[in-house]
Amino acid sequence: MSLCGENHRKVLHRINRIEGQVRGLKRMVEEDKDCLAVLKQVAAAHGAMRSLGMVILENHLKGCVSDAIRGKHGRKVNDALIDDVIDLFNRFSK
């Protein structure tokens, strides 16, 4: 199933920012920066990834799952979507 929602540009912008953070982390390690400074950047990148995941999850709920609830798919697809959402919530709650 493709990415739900119409926020592809915003999602790509977030991914580009995260990519820049990860490149910055690599540079910090290559330059042997202070561990605490590196850890702060790891935490920031982790937070950005979680935030990106939540945006995509929200789009999925408002798009694909909403359509399933309205009966636009068969029962098997609806059950599978619900199982997928439960799995995603479990992954994000760790």
C-alpha positions in Angstrom: 0.0 0.0 0.0 1.4 3.5 -0.9 1.9 6.3 1.5 -1.4 7.7 2.7 -2.2 11.4 2.7 -1.2 14.3 0.7 1.8 15.5 2.8 4.5 13.9 0.7 6.4 17.2 0.4 6.3 17.7 4.2 7.4 14.1 4.9 10.3 14.4 2.4 11.3 17.7 4.0 11.4 16.0 7.5 13.4 13.1 6.0 15.9 15.5 4.5 16.3 17.2 7.9 16.9 13.8 9.6 19.4 12.8 6.9 21.3 16.0 7.7 21.2 15.2 11.4 22.6 11.8 10.8 25.4 13.2 8.5 26.2 15.6 11.3 26.4 12.8 13.8 28.8 10.9 11.5 30.9 14.1 11.2 30.9 14.5 15.0 32.2 11.0 15.5 34.8 11.4 12.7 36.0 14.6 14.5 36.1 12.8 17.8 33.6 15.2 19.5 32.6 14.9 23.1 30.4 11.9 23.9 27.8 14.0 25.6 27.4 16.3 22.6 27.1 13.2 20.3 24.5 11.7 22.6 22.4 14.9 22.6 22.4 14.8 18.8 21.5 11.1 18.8 18.5 12.0 21.0 17.5 14.8 18.7 17.7 12.5 15.7 15.7 9.8 17.5 13.0 12.4 18.4 12.9 13.5 14.8 12.4 9.9 13.6 9.6 9.3 16.1 8.0 12.5 15.1 8.2 11.5 11.4 6.7 8.1 12.3 3.8 9.8 14.0 3.1 12.1 11.1 3.0 9.1 8.7 0.9 7.1 11.2 -1.6 9.9 11.5 -1.8 10.1 7.7 -2.3 6.4 7.5 -5.1 6.5 10.1 -6.9 9.4 8.4 -6.5 7.9 5.0 -6.3 4.1 4.6 -7.8 3.1 8.0 -10.5 5.7 7.7 -11.5 4.3 4.3 -11.5 0.8 5.7 -13.8 1.8 8.5 -16.2 3.4 6.0 -16.3 0.0 4.3 -14.4 0.9 1.1 -12.5 -2.4 1.4 -13.5 -6.0 2.1 -13.5 -7.4 5.6 -10.2 -9.2 5.2 -8.5 -5.9 4.3 -10.2 -4.1 7.2 -9.0 -6.8 9.7 -5.5 -6.7 8.2 -5.4 -2.9 8.5 -6.5 -3.1 12.1 -3.9 -5.7 12.9 -1.2 -3.5 11.2 -2.3 -0.4 13.3 -2.1 -2.4 16.5 1.4 -3.6 15.6 2.4 -0.1 14.8 1.1 1.2 18.1 3.1 -1.5 19.9 6.3 -0.6 18.0 5.9 3.1 18.8 5.1 2.6 22.4 8.5 1.0 23.1 
